[in-house]
């Protein structure tokens, strides 16, 4: 009886964790505009410099997908592609192709997200809003 009960609990936890990751993946899907960029504790808005940055996440059937980061400055746009994966602890890792930059989603909600990476020992943080 204990073995059957243990198996039921294990299967229930497995489905619960998969469901949680799929929910997070669904929440991440879409376009997110960067509203501030912070480095060394100083935050600035890209719009102050006439630029915009947008992350576009596209989920796949699993718990990962593709991401495109588009920079626009003075009417010229440049895009960079990458992939993202969701870990079981709800950590989201983004790997951009051109520079092999690995970003981590530190915090997220339905409408807000914080992404960071380390460059030359300094933490760089993007604050994003869902479009």
WOKA-V983060 format. One record per helix or strand of 2 or more residues. SS is the DSSP state (h for helix, s for strand). FROM is the first residue (numbers start at 0). TO is the last residue. If there is no record, write none. Layout:
ss=SS from=FROM to=TO
ss=SS from=FROM to=TO
This chain:
ss=h from=1 to=27
ss=s from=29 to=38
ss=s from=41 to=43
ss=h from=45 to=48
ss=s from=50 to=58
ss=s from=63 to=72
ss=s from=75 to=85
ss=s from=91 to=95
ss=s from=101 to=107
ss=s from=111 to=118
ss=s from=121 to=129
